[in-house]
Amino acid sequence: MTPEAFVAVLDYWSVLIFAITGALVASRAQLDPVGFVFMAALTAVGGGTLRDLILGRDMVFWVAQPAYVVIAAGAALVVFWTAHLFESRYKWLIWLDSIALAVAVAAGVGVAIEGGFGPVIITIMGVVTGTFGGLMRDVVGNEVPLVLKQGQLYLTAAFGGAVTAVILMWAGLPQGQALVACSVVVWVLRAGSLHWGWQLPVYKPRPPRMRG
């Protein structure tokens, strides 16, 4: 499989899984089928759309290939008819989101690599692609954004995976293997945060010092 085809596969999987999370948020908000499709599509293509606009690609990925939107809509309708079967939709949401994050960060990194950009832009595009769709989903769905939830690794996981890919590529590892490693690092960090409570120190306000 060529690097371009592998990146396209990552994009398809991230669209599918993110679409399911968007539809789950729609179910929690008790929306109608059109609302489900809107939330799923917004989540599925939001990060990739921002990535492509920033990078100035000839066409946004889902405009060039509308199958992405069709996949998102199909996933939304499936969830509309099956969401009631899940005992805890929020639990499914956060764990599916962790998988989608891992895949989407790698997709963003791959697109930036194909565009010939440097390490800084590659890292930023990985984070943007992985996080902005879910951020839009949570804001529109009136949920606490997972990306900003205190005491959890989310942006850190995305950043760590993107940096891992950049370092491995610089060390001479083939692009495909570097992208797989990127996904693994993102998911391990995110899953560790969810399951074991891994986190970075958070800012704690302190009273100002009194000058003598």
PyMOL CGO cylinders between C-alpha atoms (Angstrom):
from pymol import cmd
from pymol.cgo import CYLINDER

trace = [
    CYLINDER, 0.00, 0.00, 0.00, 1.34, 3.44, -0.94, 0.3, 1, 1, 1, 1, 1, 1,
    CYLINDER, 1.34, 3.44, -0.94, 1.73, 6.12, 1.75, 0.3, 1, 1, 1, 1, 1, 1,
    CYLINDER, 1.73, 6.12, 1.75, -1.05, 8.14, 0.11, 0.3, 1, 1, 1, 1, 1, 1,
    CYLINDER, -1.05, 8.14, 0.11, -3.44, 5.17, 0.19, 0.3, 1, 1, 1, 1, 1, 1,
    CYLINDER, -3.44, 5.17, 0.19, -2.57, 4.45, 3.82, 0.3, 1, 1, 1, 1, 1, 1,
    CYLINDER, -2.57, 4.45, 3.82, -3.33, 8.06, 4.82, 0.3, 1, 1, 1, 1, 1, 1,
    CYLINDER, -3.33, 8.06, 4.82, -6.65, 7.82, 2.97, 0.3, 1, 1, 1, 1, 1, 1,
    CYLINDER, -6.65, 7.82, 2.97, -7.49, 4.67, 4.94, 0.3, 1, 1, 1, 1, 1, 1,
    CYLINDER, -7.49, 4.67, 4.94, -6.71, 6.51, 8.19, 0.3, 1, 1, 1, 1, 1, 1,
    CYLINDER, -6.71, 6.51, 8.19, -8.99, 9.35, 7.11, 0.3, 1, 1, 1, 1, 1, 1,
    CYLINDER, -8.99, 9.35, 7.11, -11.84, 6.94, 6.35, 0.3, 1, 1, 1, 1, 1, 1,
    CYLINDER, -11.84, 6.94, 6.35, -11.54, 5.18, 9.71, 0.3, 1, 1, 1, 1, 1, 1,
    CYLINDER, -11.54, 5.18, 9.71, -11.31, 8.43, 11.66, 0.3, 1, 1, 1, 1, 1, 1,
    CYLINDER, -11.31, 8.43, 11.66, -14.40, 9.74, 9.83, 0.3, 1, 1, 1, 1, 1, 1,
    CYLINDER, -14.40, 9.74, 9.83, -16.37, 6.58, 10.63, 0.3, 1, 1, 1, 1, 1, 1,
    CYLINDER, -16.37, 6.58, 10.63, -15.47, 6.41, 14.32, 0.3, 1, 1, 1, 1, 1, 1,
    CYLINDER, -15.47, 6.41, 14.32, -15.79, 10.13, 14.94, 0.3, 1, 1, 1, 1, 1, 1,
    CYLINDER, -15.79, 10.13, 14.94, -19.19, 10.03, 13.20, 0.3, 1, 1, 1, 1, 1, 1,
    CYLINDER, -19.19, 10.03, 13.20, -20.37, 7.39, 15.65, 0.3, 1, 1, 1, 1, 1, 1,
    CYLINDER, -20.37, 7.39, 15.65, -19.28, 9.57, 18.59, 0.3, 1, 1, 1, 1, 1, 1,
    CYLINDER, -19.28, 9.57, 18.59, -21.13, 12.54, 17.11, 0.3, 1, 1, 1, 1, 1, 1,
    CYLINDER, -21.13, 12.54, 17.11, -24.26, 10.45, 16.74, 0.3, 1, 1, 1, 1, 1, 1,
    CYLINDER, -24.26, 10.45, 16.74, -23.94, 9.28, 20.36, 0.3, 1, 1, 1, 1, 1, 1,
    CYLINDER, -23.94, 9.28, 20.36, -23.85, 12.91, 21.49, 0.3, 1, 1, 1, 1, 1, 1,
    CYLINDER, -23.85, 12.91, 21.49, -26.96, 13.50, 19.34, 0.3, 1, 1, 1, 1, 1, 1,
    CYLINDER, -26.96, 13.50, 19.34, -28.66, 10.61, 21.12, 0.3, 1, 1, 1, 1, 1, 1,
    CYLINDER, -28.66, 10.61, 21.12, -27.86, 12.14, 24.51, 0.3, 1, 1, 1, 1, 1, 1,
    CYLINDER, -27.86, 12.14, 24.51, -29.40, 15.40, 23.26, 0.3, 1, 1, 1, 1, 1, 1,
    CYLINDER, -29.40, 15.40, 23.26, -32.44, 13.49, 21.91, 0.3, 1, 1, 1, 1, 1, 1,
    CYLINDER, -32.44, 13.49, 21.91, -32.21, 14.90, 18.39, 0.3, 1, 1, 1, 1, 1, 1,
    CYLINDER, -32.21, 14.90, 18.39, -34.11, 13.76, 15.29, 0.3, 1, 1, 1, 1, 1, 1,
    CYLINDER, -34.11, 13.76, 15.29, -32.46, 11.81, 12.41, 0.3, 1, 1, 1, 1, 1, 1,
    CYLINDER, -32.46, 11.81, 12.41, -31.37, 14.99, 10.62, 0.3, 1, 1, 1, 1, 1, 1,
    CYLINDER, -31.37, 14.99, 10.62, -29.79, 16.21, 13.84, 0.3, 1, 1, 1, 1, 1, 1,
    CYLINDER, -29.79, 16.21, 13.84, -27.97, 12.89, 14.14, 0.3, 1, 1, 1, 1, 1, 1,
    CYLINDER, -27.97, 12.89, 14.14, -26.56, 13.26, 10.62, 0.3, 1, 1, 1, 1, 1, 1,
    CYLINDER, -26.56, 13.26, 10.62, -25.51, 16.86, 11.26, 0.3, 1, 1, 1, 1, 1, 1,
    CYLINDER, -25.51, 16.86, 11.26, -23.70, 16.01, 14.50, 0.3, 1, 1, 1, 1, 1, 1,
    CYLINDER, -23.70, 16.01, 14.50, -22.03, 12.97, 12.99, 0.3, 1, 1, 1, 1, 1, 1,
    CYLINDER, -22.03, 12.97, 12.99, -20.83, 14.84, 9.89, 0.3, 1, 1, 1, 1, 1, 1,
    CYLINDER, -20.83, 14.84, 9.89, -19.63, 17.84, 11.91, 0.3, 1, 1, 1, 1, 1, 1,
    CYLINDER, -19.63, 17.84, 11.91, -17.59, 15.60, 14.18, 0.3, 1, 1, 1, 1, 1, 1,
    CYLINDER, -17.59, 15.60, 14.18, -16.32, 13.37, 11.39, 0.3, 1, 1, 1, 1, 1, 1,
    CYLINDER, -16.32, 13.37, 11.39, -14.97, 16.04, 9.03, 0.3, 1, 1, 1, 1, 1, 1,
    CYLINDER, -14.97, 16.04, 9.03, -14.46, 19.04, 11.31, 0.3, 1, 1, 1, 1, 1, 1,
    CYLINDER, -14.46, 19.04, 11.31, -10.79, 18.50, 12.13, 0.3, 1, 1, 1, 1, 1, 1,
    CYLINDER, -10.79, 18.50, 12.13, -9.84, 17.41, 8.63, 0.3, 1, 1, 1, 1, 1, 1,
    CYLINDER, -9.84, 17.41, 8.63, -11.63, 20.40, 7.11, 0.3, 1, 1, 1, 1, 1, 1,
    CYLINDER, -11.63, 20.40, 7.11, -9.72, 22.86, 9.28, 0.3, 1, 1, 1, 1, 1, 1,
    CYLINDER, -9.72, 22.86, 9.28, -6.48, 21.02, 8.46, 0.3, 1, 1, 1, 1, 1, 1,
    CYLINDER, -6.48, 21.02, 8.46, -7.04, 21.23, 4.72, 0.3, 1, 1, 1, 1, 1, 1,
    CYLINDER, -7.04, 21.23, 4.72, -8.01, 24.91, 4.85, 0.3, 1, 1, 1, 1, 1, 1,
    CYLINDER, -8.01, 24.91, 4.85, -4.91, 25.80, 6.87, 0.3, 1, 1, 1, 1, 1, 1,
    CYLINDER, -4.91, 25.80, 6.87, -2.63, 23.82, 4.57, 0.3, 1, 1, 1, 1, 1, 1,
    CYLINDER, -2.63, 23.82, 4.57, -4.25, 25.38, 1.49, 0.3, 1, 1, 1, 1, 1, 1,
    CYLINDER, -4.25, 25.38, 1.49, -4.96, 22.05, -0.20, 0.3, 1, 1, 1, 1, 1, 1,
    CYLINDER, -4.96, 22.05, -0.20, -6.61, 22.25, -3.62, 0.3, 1, 1, 1, 1, 1, 1,
    CYLINDER, -6.61, 22.25, -3.62, -9.85, 20.77, -2.27, 0.3, 1, 1, 1, 1, 1, 1,
    CYLINDER, -9.85, 20.77, -2.27, -11.06, 19.90, 1.21, 0.3, 1, 1, 1, 1, 1, 1,
    CYLINDER, -11.06, 19.90, 1.21, -10.90, 16.12, 1.50, 0.3, 1, 1, 1, 1, 1, 1,
    CYLINDER, -10.90, 16.12, 1.50, -14.64, 15.46, 1.75, 0.3, 1, 1, 1, 1, 1, 1,
    CYLINDER, -14.64, 15.46, 1.75, -15.41, 17.83, -1.12, 0.3, 1, 1, 1, 1, 1, 1,
    CYLINDER, -15.41, 17.83, -1.12, -12.97, 15.92, -3.32, 0.3, 1, 1, 1, 1, 1, 1,
    CYLINDER, -12.97, 15.92, -3.32, -14.43, 12.61, -2.14, 0.3, 1, 1, 1, 1, 1, 1,
    CYLINDER, -14.43, 12.61, -2.14, -18.06, 12.93, -0.89, 0.3, 1, 1, 1, 1, 1, 1,
    CYLINDER, -18.06, 12.93, -0.89, -17.98, 9.28, 0.23, 0.3, 1, 1, 1, 1, 1, 1,
    CYLINDER, -17.98, 9.28, 0.23, -16.66, 10.55, 3.57, 0.3, 1, 1, 1, 1, 1, 1,
    CYLINDER, -16.66, 10.55, 3.57, -19.92, 12.41, 4.22, 0.3, 1, 1, 1, 1, 1, 1,
    CYLINDER, -19.92, 12.41, 4.22, -21.98, 9.43, 3.06, 0.3, 1, 1, 1, 1, 1, 1,
    CYLINDER, -21.98, 9.43, 3.06, -20.14, 7.21, 5.55, 0.3, 1, 1, 1, 1, 1, 1,
    CYLINDER, -20.14, 7.21, 5.55, -20.78, 9.71, 8.34, 0.3, 1, 1, 1, 1, 1, 1,
    CYLINDER, -20.78, 9.71, 8.34, -24.48, 9.93, 7.48, 0.3, 1, 1, 1, 1, 1, 1,
    CYLINDER, -24.48, 9.93, 7.48, -24.82, 6.15, 7.34, 0.3, 1, 1, 1, 1, 1, 1,
    CYLINDER, -24.82, 6.15, 7.34, -23.15, 5.76, 10.72, 0.3, 1, 1, 1, 1, 1, 1,
    CYLINDER, -23.15, 5.76, 10.72, -25.46, 8.40, 12.18, 0.3, 1, 1, 1, 1, 1, 1,
    CYLINDER, -25.46, 8.40, 12.18, -28.61, 6.60, 11.04, 0.3, 1, 1, 1, 1, 1, 1,
    CYLINDER, -28.61, 6.60, 11.04, -27.35, 3.26, 12.35, 0.3, 1, 1, 1, 1, 1, 1,
    CYLINDER, -27.35, 3.26, 12.35, -26.74, 4.83, 15.76, 0.3, 1, 1, 1, 1, 1, 1,
    CYLINDER, -26.74, 4.83, 15.76, -30.17, 6.51, 15.65, 0.3, 1, 1, 1, 1, 1, 1,
    CYLINDER, -30.17, 6.51, 15.65, -31.82, 3.08, 15.51, 0.3, 1, 1, 1, 1, 1, 1,
    CYLINDER, -31.82, 3.08, 15.51, -29.45, 1.27, 17.89, 0.3, 1, 1, 1, 1, 1, 1,
    CYLINDER, -29.45, 1.27, 17.89, -28.32, 3.80, 20.54, 0.3, 1, 1, 1, 1, 1, 1,
    CYLINDER, -28.32, 3.80, 20.54, -30.96, 2.57, 22.99, 0.3, 1, 1, 1, 1, 1, 1,
    CYLINDER, -30.96, 2.57, 22.99, -29.18, -0.81, 23.12, 0.3, 1, 1, 1, 1, 1, 1,
    CYLINDER, -29.18, -0.81, 23.12, -26.14, 0.69, 24.88, 0.3, 1, 1, 1, 1, 1, 1,
    CYLINDER, -26.14, 0.69, 24.88, -26.29, 0.66, 28.67, 0.3, 1, 1, 1, 1, 1, 1,
    CYLINDER, -26.29, 0.66, 28.67, -23.86, 3.58, 28.97, 0.3, 1, 1, 1, 1, 1, 1,
    CYLINDER, -23.86, 3.58, 28.97, -23.66, 5.72, 25.87, 0.3, 1, 1, 1, 1, 1, 1,
    CYLINDER, -23.66, 5.72, 25.87, -21.18, 8.09, 27.51, 0.3, 1, 1, 1, 1, 1, 1,
    CYLINDER, -21.18, 8.09, 27.51, -18.76, 5.26, 28.25, 0.3, 1, 1, 1, 1, 1, 1,
    CYLINDER, -18.76, 5.26, 28.25, -18.95, 4.16, 24.61, 0.3, 1, 1, 1, 1, 1, 1,
    CYLINDER, -18.95, 4.16, 24.61, -18.51, 7.78, 23.56, 0.3, 1, 1, 1, 1, 1, 1,
    CYLINDER, -18.51, 7.78, 23.56, -15.28, 8.42, 25.42, 0.3, 1, 1, 1, 1, 1, 1,
    CYLINDER, -15.28, 8.42, 25.42, -13.65, 5.13, 24.44, 0.3, 1, 1, 1, 1, 1, 1,
    CYLINDER, -13.65, 5.13, 24.44, -14.62, 5.37, 20.77, 0.3, 1, 1, 1, 1, 1, 1,
    CYLINDER, -14.62, 5.37, 20.77, -13.41, 8.96, 20.84, 0.3, 1, 1, 1, 1, 1, 1,
    CYLINDER, -13.41, 8.96, 20.84, -10.02, 7.74, 22.09, 0.3, 1, 1, 1, 1, 1, 1,
    CYLINDER, -10.02, 7.74, 22.09, -9.72, 5.44, 19.08, 0.3, 1, 1, 1, 1, 1, 1,
    CYLINDER, -9.72, 5.44, 19.08, -10.87, 8.14, 16.67, 0.3, 1, 1, 1, 1, 1, 1,
    CYLINDER, -10.87, 8.14, 16.67, -8.37, 10.57, 18.18, 0.3, 1, 1, 1, 1, 1, 1,
    CYLINDER, -8.37, 10.57, 18.18, -5.52, 8.12, 17.68, 0.3, 1, 1, 1, 1, 1, 1,
    CYLINDER, -5.52, 8.12, 17.68, -6.42, 7.47, 14.04, 0.3, 1, 1, 1, 1, 1, 1,
    CYLINDER, -6.42, 7.47, 14.04, -7.16, 11.11, 13.18, 0.3, 1, 1, 1, 1, 1, 1,
    CYLINDER, -7.16, 11.11, 13.18, -3.88, 12.43, 14.60, 0.3, 1, 1, 1, 1, 1, 1,
    CYLINDER, -3.88, 12.43, 14.60, -1.97, 9.97, 12.41, 0.3, 1, 1, 1, 1, 1, 1,
    CYLINDER, -1.97, 9.97, 12.41, -4.07, 11.00, 9.39, 0.3, 1, 1, 1, 1, 1, 1,
    CYLINDER, -4.07, 11.00, 9.39, -3.30, 14.66, 9.99, 0.3, 1, 1, 1, 1, 1, 1,
    CYLINDER, -3.30, 14.66, 9.99, 0.39, 13.93, 10.37, 0.3, 1, 1, 1, 1, 1, 1,
    CYLINDER, 0.39, 13.93, 10.37, 0.36, 11.91, 7.15, 0.3, 1, 1, 1, 1, 1, 1,
    CYLINDER, 0.36, 11.91, 7.15, -1.36, 14.65, 5.14, 0.3, 1, 1, 1, 1, 1, 1,
    CYLINDER, -1.36, 14.65, 5.14, 1.15, 17.24, 6.35, 0.3, 1, 1, 1, 1, 1, 1,
    CYLINDER, 1.15, 17.24, 6.35, 4.06, 14.93, 5.51, 0.3, 1, 1, 1, 1, 1, 1,
    CYLINDER, 4.06, 14.93, 5.51, 2.69, 14.42, 2.00, 0.3, 1, 1, 1, 1, 1, 1,
    CYLINDER, 2.69, 14.42, 2.00, 2.48, 18.20, 1.62, 0.3, 1, 1, 1, 1, 1, 1,
    CYLINDER, 2.48, 18.20, 1.62, 6.19, 18.53, 2.31, 0.3, 1, 1, 1, 1, 1, 1,
    CYLINDER, 6.19, 18.53, 2.31, 5.82, 20.57, 5.49, 0.3, 1, 1, 1, 1, 1, 1,
    CYLINDER, 5.82, 20.57, 5.49, 8.33, 20.74, 8.33, 0.3, 1, 1, 1, 1, 1, 1,
    CYLINDER, 8.33, 20.74, 8.33, 8.19, 19.13, 11.78, 0.3, 1, 1, 1, 1, 1, 1,
    CYLINDER, 8.19, 19.13, 11.78, 6.37, 22.00, 13.51, 0.3, 1, 1, 1, 1, 1, 1,
    CYLINDER, 6.37, 22.00, 13.51, 3.53, 22.13, 10.96, 0.3, 1, 1, 1, 1, 1, 1,
    CYLINDER, 3.53, 22.13, 10.96, 3.31, 18.32, 10.86, 0.3, 1, 1, 1, 1, 1, 1,
    CYLINDER, 3.31, 18.32, 10.86, 2.86, 18.23, 14.64, 0.3, 1, 1, 1, 1, 1, 1,
    CYLINDER, 2.86, 18.23, 14.64, 0.27, 21.02, 14.66, 0.3, 1, 1, 1, 1, 1, 1,
    CYLINDER, 0.27, 21.02, 14.66, -1.74, 19.42, 11.86, 0.3, 1, 1, 1, 1, 1, 1,
    CYLINDER, -1.74, 19.42, 11.86, -1.81, 16.12, 13.71, 0.3, 1, 1, 1, 1, 1, 1,
    CYLINDER, -1.81, 16.12, 13.71, -3.22, 17.84, 16.80, 0.3, 1, 1, 1, 1, 1, 1,
    CYLINDER, -3.22, 17.84, 16.80, -5.71, 19.94, 14.78, 0.3, 1, 1, 1, 1, 1, 1,
    CYLINDER, -5.71, 19.94, 14.78, -7.04, 16.97, 12.82, 0.3, 1, 1, 1, 1, 1, 1,
    CYLINDER, -7.04, 16.97, 12.82, -7.43, 14.86, 15.94, 0.3, 1, 1, 1, 1, 1, 1,
    CYLINDER, -7.43, 14.86, 15.94, -9.04, 17.37, 18.27, 0.3, 1, 1, 1, 1, 1, 1,
    CYLINDER, -9.04, 17.37, 18.27, -11.18, 19.94, 16.49, 0.3, 1, 1, 1, 1, 1, 1,
    CYLINDER, -11.18, 19.94, 16.49, -13.94, 17.64, 15.27, 0.3, 1, 1, 1, 1, 1, 1,
    CYLINDER, -13.94, 17.64, 15.27, -14.57, 16.38, 18.79, 0.3, 1, 1, 1, 1, 1, 1,
    CYLINDER, -14.57, 16.38, 18.79, -14.34, 19.91, 20.19, 0.3, 1, 1, 1, 1, 1, 1,
    CYLINDER, -14.34, 19.91, 20.19, -17.03, 21.13, 17.78, 0.3, 1, 1, 1, 1, 1, 1,
    CYLINDER, -17.03, 21.13, 17.78, -19.18, 18.09, 18.58, 0.3, 1, 1, 1, 1, 1, 1,
    CYLINDER, -19.18, 18.09, 18.58, -19.07, 18.73, 22.31, 0.3, 1, 1, 1, 1, 1, 1,
    CYLINDER, -19.07, 18.73, 22.31, -19.66, 22.49, 22.05, 0.3, 1, 1, 1, 1, 1, 1,
    CYLINDER, -19.66, 22.49, 22.05, -22.65, 22.11, 19.69, 0.3, 1, 1, 1, 1, 1, 1,
    CYLINDER, -22.65, 22.11, 19.69, -24.01, 19.18, 21.71, 0.3, 1, 1, 1, 1, 1, 1,
    CYLINDER, -24.01, 19.18, 21.71, -23.74, 21.15, 24.96, 0.3, 1, 1, 1, 1, 1, 1,
    CYLINDER, -23.74, 21.15, 24.96, -21.34, 18.60, 26.45, 0.3, 1, 1, 1, 1, 1, 1,
    CYLINDER, -21.34, 18.60, 26.45, -18.23, 19.33, 28.52, 0.3, 1, 1, 1, 1, 1, 1,
    CYLINDER, -18.23, 19.33, 28.52, -15.51, 19.28, 25.81, 0.3, 1, 1, 1, 1, 1, 1,
    CYLINDER, -15.51, 19.28, 25.81, -13.35, 16.19, 26.28, 0.3, 1, 1, 1, 1, 1, 1,
    CYLINDER, -13.35, 16.19, 26.28, -10.40, 18.12, 24.90, 0.3, 1, 1, 1, 1, 1, 1,
    CYLINDER, -10.40, 18.12, 24.90, -10.59, 20.55, 27.84, 0.3, 1, 1, 1, 1, 1, 1,
    CYLINDER, -10.59, 20.55, 27.84, -11.64, 18.19, 30.60, 0.3, 1, 1, 1, 1, 1, 1,
    CYLINDER, -11.64, 18.19, 30.60, -9.51, 18.80, 33.68, 0.3, 1, 1, 1, 1, 1, 1,
    CYLINDER, -9.51, 18.80, 33.68, -7.17, 16.05, 34.77, 0.3, 1, 1, 1, 1, 1, 1,
    CYLINDER, -7.17, 16.05, 34.77, -7.22, 14.05, 31.53, 0.3, 1, 1, 1, 1, 1, 1,
    CYLINDER, -7.22, 14.05, 31.53, -4.66, 13.67, 28.77, 0.3, 1, 1, 1, 1, 1, 1,
    CYLINDER, -4.66, 13.67, 28.77, -6.21, 14.66, 25.45, 0.3, 1, 1, 1, 1, 1, 1,
    CYLINDER, -6.21, 14.66, 25.45, -4.26, 17.44, 23.77, 0.3, 1, 1, 1, 1, 1, 1,
    CYLINDER, -4.26, 17.44, 23.77, -1.17, 15.97, 25.40, 0.3, 1, 1, 1, 1, 1, 1,
    CYLINDER, -1.17, 15.97, 25.40, -1.91, 12.56, 23.91, 0.3, 1, 1, 1, 1, 1, 1,
    CYLINDER, -1.91, 12.56, 23.91, -2.41, 14.07, 20.45, 0.3, 1, 1, 1, 1, 1, 1,
    CYLINDER, -2.41, 14.07, 20.45, 0.78, 16.11, 20.74, 0.3, 1, 1, 1, 1, 1, 1,
    CYLINDER, 0.78, 16.11, 20.74, 2.76, 13.13, 22.02, 0.3, 1, 1, 1, 1, 1, 1,
    CYLINDER, 2.76, 13.13, 22.02, 1.69, 10.94, 19.12, 0.3, 1, 1, 1, 1, 1, 1,
    CYLINDER, 1.69, 10.94, 19.12, 2.43, 13.58, 16.50, 0.3, 1, 1, 1, 1, 1, 1,
    CYLINDER, 2.43, 13.58, 16.50, 5.88, 14.26, 17.94, 0.3, 1, 1, 1, 1, 1, 1,
    CYLINDER, 5.88, 14.26, 17.94, 6.57, 10.52, 18.04, 0.3, 1, 1, 1, 1, 1, 1,
    CYLINDER, 6.57, 10.52, 18.04, 5.85, 10.25, 14.32, 0.3, 1, 1, 1, 1, 1, 1,
    CYLINDER, 5.85, 10.25, 14.32, 8.11, 13.21, 13.53, 0.3, 1, 1, 1, 1, 1, 1,
    CYLINDER, 8.11, 13.21, 13.53, 10.98, 11.77, 15.56, 0.3, 1, 1, 1, 1, 1, 1,
    CYLINDER, 10.98, 11.77, 15.56, 10.64, 8.30, 14.03, 0.3, 1, 1, 1, 1, 1, 1,
    CYLINDER, 10.64, 8.30, 14.03, 10.52, 9.72, 10.51, 0.3, 1, 1, 1, 1, 1, 1,
    CYLINDER, 10.52, 9.72, 10.51, 13.63, 11.79, 11.26, 0.3, 1, 1, 1, 1, 1, 1,
    CYLINDER, 13.63, 11.79, 11.26, 15.30, 8.59, 12.53, 0.3, 1, 1, 1, 1, 1, 1,
    CYLINDER, 15.30, 8.59, 12.53, 14.63, 6.92, 9.17, 0.3, 1, 1, 1, 1, 1, 1,
    CYLINDER, 14.63, 6.92, 9.17, 11.55, 4.80, 9.93, 0.3, 1, 1, 1, 1, 1, 1,
    CYLINDER, 11.55, 4.80, 9.93, 9.18, 4.37, 6.95, 0.3, 1, 1, 1, 1, 1, 1,
    CYLINDER, 9.18, 4.37, 6.95, 6.17, 6.68, 6.97, 0.3, 1, 1, 1, 1, 1, 1,
    CYLINDER, 6.17, 6.68, 6.97, 3.61, 3.91, 7.43, 0.3, 1, 1, 1, 1, 1, 1,
    CYLINDER, 3.61, 3.91, 7.43, 5.34, 2.51, 10.50, 0.3, 1, 1, 1, 1, 1, 1,
    CYLINDER, 5.34, 2.51, 10.50, 5.79, 5.98, 11.96, 0.3, 1, 1, 1, 1, 1, 1,
    CYLINDER, 5.79, 5.98, 11.96, 2.06, 6.66, 11.57, 0.3, 1, 1, 1, 1, 1, 1,
    CYLINDER, 2.06, 6.66, 11.57, 1.15, 3.37, 13.22, 0.3, 1, 1, 1, 1, 1, 1,
    CYLINDER, 1.15, 3.37, 13.22, 3.45, 4.24, 16.12, 0.3, 1, 1, 1, 1, 1, 1,
    CYLINDER, 3.45, 4.24, 16.12, 1.80, 7.66, 16.29, 0.3, 1, 1, 1, 1, 1, 1,
    CYLINDER, 1.80, 7.66, 16.29, -1.65, 6.09, 16.69, 0.3, 1, 1, 1, 1, 1, 1,
    CYLINDER, -1.65, 6.09, 16.69, -0.42, 3.65, 19.32, 0.3, 1, 1, 1, 1, 1, 1,
    CYLINDER, -0.42, 3.65, 19.32, 1.18, 6.41, 21.42, 0.3, 1, 1, 1, 1, 1, 1,
    CYLINDER, 1.18, 6.41, 21.42, -1.93, 8.60, 21.22, 0.3, 1, 1, 1, 1, 1, 1,
    CYLINDER, -1.93, 8.60, 21.22, -4.24, 5.79, 22.24, 0.3, 1, 1, 1, 1, 1, 1,
    CYLINDER, -4.24, 5.79, 22.24, -2.03, 4.48, 25.05, 0.3, 1, 1, 1, 1, 1, 1,
    CYLINDER, -2.03, 4.48, 25.05, -1.73, 7.95, 26.58, 0.3, 1, 1, 1, 1, 1, 1,
    CYLINDER, -1.73, 7.95, 26.58, -5.45, 8.64, 26.25, 0.3, 1, 1, 1, 1, 1, 1,
    CYLINDER, -5.45, 8.64, 26.25, -6.49, 5.20, 27.48, 0.3, 1, 1, 1, 1, 1, 1,
    CYLINDER, -6.49, 5.20, 27.48, -4.05, 5.41, 30.38, 0.3, 1, 1, 1, 1, 1, 1,
    CYLINDER, -4.05, 5.41, 30.38, -5.58, 8.72, 31.36, 0.3, 1, 1, 1, 1, 1, 1,
    CYLINDER, -5.58, 8.72, 31.36, -9.12, 7.29, 31.23, 0.3, 1, 1, 1, 1, 1, 1,
    CYLINDER, -9.12, 7.29, 31.23, -8.37, 4.00, 32.97, 0.3, 1, 1, 1, 1, 1, 1,
    CYLINDER, -8.37, 4.00, 32.97, -5.51, 4.75, 35.37, 0.3, 1, 1, 1, 1, 1, 1,
    CYLINDER, -5.51, 4.75, 35.37, -5.91, 8.49, 35.78, 0.3, 1, 1, 1, 1, 1, 1,
    CYLINDER, -5.91, 8.49, 35.78, -2.66, 9.53, 34.08, 0.3, 1, 1, 1, 1, 1, 1,
    CYLINDER, -2.66, 9.53, 34.08, -2.41, 13.30, 34.00, 0.3, 1, 1, 1, 1, 1, 1,
    CYLINDER, -2.41, 13.30, 34.00, -0.05, 16.24, 34.00, 0.3, 1, 1, 1, 1, 1, 1,
    CYLINDER, -0.05, 16.24, 34.00, 0.09, 18.68, 36.92, 0.3, 1, 1, 1, 1, 1, 1,
    CYLINDER, 0.09, 18.68, 36.92, -2.65, 21.32, 36.67, 0.3, 1, 1, 1, 1, 1, 1,
    CYLINDER, -2.65, 21.32, 36.67, -2.37, 24.96, 37.57, 0.3, 1, 1, 1, 1, 1, 1,
    CYLINDER, -2.37, 24.96, 37.57, -3.47, 25.74, 41.14, 0.3, 1, 1, 1, 1, 1, 1,
    CYLINDER, -3.47, 25.74, 41.14, -4.08, 29.39, 42.01, 0.3, 1, 1, 1, 1, 1, 1,
    CYLINDER, -4.08, 29.39, 42.01, -2.25, 30.79, 45.00, 0.3, 1, 1, 1, 1, 1, 1,
    CYLINDER, -2.25, 30.79, 45.00, -2.70, 34.08, 46.83, 0.3, 1, 1, 1, 1, 1, 1,
    CYLINDER, -2.70, 34.08, 46.83, -0.36, 36.83, 45.65, 0.3, 1, 1, 1, 1, 1, 1,
    CYLINDER, -0.36, 36.83, 45.65, 2.81, 37.41, 47.61, 0.3, 1, 1, 1, 1, 1, 1,
    CYLINDER, 2.81, 37.41, 47.61, 2.79, 40.42, 49.88, 0.3, 1, 1, 1, 1, 1, 1,
    CYLINDER, 2.79, 40.42, 49.88, 5.74, 42.73, 49.41, 0.3, 1, 1, 1, 1, 1, 1,
    CYLINDER, 5.74, 42.73, 49.41, 7.45, 43.89, 52.51, 0.3, 1, 1, 1, 1, 1, 1,
]
cmd.load_cgo(trace, "trace")
